[in-house]
């Protein structure tokens, strides 16, 4: 989704313990948090190595489109 909207720079850094600041996806995660598309998986984690469930994907899309 982040790339689809032009890979905009985020004004904040995501503060998840499992997302290193130099990770290739760190800007995308920060953008998603900033735009209230995700808030992570709990406990200060984003869980980037886990597979998203169908429900999580639907939630991301719903929040991203504002519908």
The 8 nearest C-alpha neighbors of each residue, nearest first, counted from 0:
[[1, 3, 2, 4, 63, 27, 6, 31],
 [0, 2, 6, 3, 4, 27, 5, 30],
 [1, 3, 6, 5, 4, 0, 27, 7],
 [2, 4, 0, 1, 5, 6, 7, 27],
 [5, 3, 2, 1, 6, 0, 7, 30],
 [4, 6, 2, 3, 7, 1, 0, 8],
 [7, 5, 2, 1, 4, 8, 3, 27],
 [8, 6, 5, 9, 4, 1, 30, 2],
 [9, 7, 6, 10, 26, 30, 27, 29],
 [8, 10, 30, 11, 29, 7, 26, 12],
 [9, 11, 8, 12, 33, 30, 29, 7],
 [12, 10, 9, 29, 13, 33, 30, 8],
 [11, 13, 29, 14, 10, 9, 26, 20],
 [14, 12, 29, 15, 28, 11, 32, 25],
 [13, 15, 12, 16, 43, 18, 29, 44],
 [14, 16, 44, 43, 17, 18, 13, 45],
 [15, 17, 44, 18, 43, 14, 19, 45],
 [16, 18, 15, 44, 19, 45, 46, 47],
 [19, 17, 15, 16, 20, 25, 22, 45],
 [20, 18, 22, 21, 17, 25, 16, 15],
 [19, 21, 22, 25, 18, 12, 13, 26],
 [20, 22, 19, 23, 25, 18, 24, 26],
 [23, 21, 25, 19, 24, 20, 18, 26],
 [24, 22, 25, 21, 26, 27, 20, 19],
 [23, 25, 27, 22, 26, 28, 18, 21],
 [26, 24, 28, 22, 27, 23, 20, 29],
 [27, 25, 29, 28, 24, 30, 9, 8],
 [28, 26, 30, 24, 25, 29, 1, 31],
 [27, 29, 31, 25, 30, 26, 32, 24],
 [28, 30, 13, 26, 32, 12, 27, 31],
 [29, 31, 33, 27, 9, 28, 32, 26],
 [32, 30, 36, 28, 34, 29, 33, 37],
 [31, 33, 35, 29, 37, 34, 30, 38],
 [32, 34, 30, 31, 35, 29, 11, 9],
 [33, 35, 31, 32, 36, 30, 63, 37],
 [36, 34, 32, 37, 33, 31, 38, 62],
 [37, 35, 31, 62, 59, 34, 63, 32],
 [38, 36, 32, 35, 39, 31, 59, 34],
 [37, 39, 32, 40, 35, 36, 45, 41],
 [40, 38, 45, 37, 41, 44, 43, 46],
 [39, 41, 45, 44, 46, 38, 42, 43],
 [42, 40, 43, 44, 39, 45, 38, 46],
 [41, 43, 44, 40, 39, 45, 15, 16],
 [42, 44, 15, 41, 16, 45, 39, 14],
 [45, 43, 15, 42, 41, 46, 40, 16],
 [44, 46, 39, 40, 47, 15, 17, 43],
 [47, 45, 48, 49, 44, 40, 17, 39],
 [48, 46, 49, 45, 18, 17, 50, 44],
 [47, 49, 46, 50, 45, 51, 17, 18],
 [50, 48, 47, 46, 51, 45, 52, 40],
 [49, 51, 52, 48, 47, 46, 53, 55],
 [52, 50, 55, 49, 56, 53, 54, 47],
 [51, 53, 55, 54, 56, 50, 57, 49],
 [52, 54, 56, 55, 57, 51, 58, 50],
 [55, 53, 57, 52, 56, 58, 51, 59],
 [54, 56, 58, 52, 57, 53, 51, 59],
 [57, 55, 59, 53, 58, 54, 60, 52],
 [58, 56, 54, 60, 55, 59, 61, 53],
 [57, 59, 55, 61, 56, 60, 62, 54],
 [60, 58, 56, 62, 36, 57, 61, 63],
 [61, 59, 63, 57, 58, 62, 64, 56],
 [60, 62, 58, 64, 59, 63, 66, 65],
 [61, 63, 65, 59, 36, 60, 64, 58],
 [64, 62, 60, 61, 65, 36, 59, 34],
 [65, 63, 66, 61, 62, 60, 59, 36],
 [64, 66, 62, 63, 61, 60, 36, 59],
 [65, 64, 61, 62, 63, 60, 58, 59]]
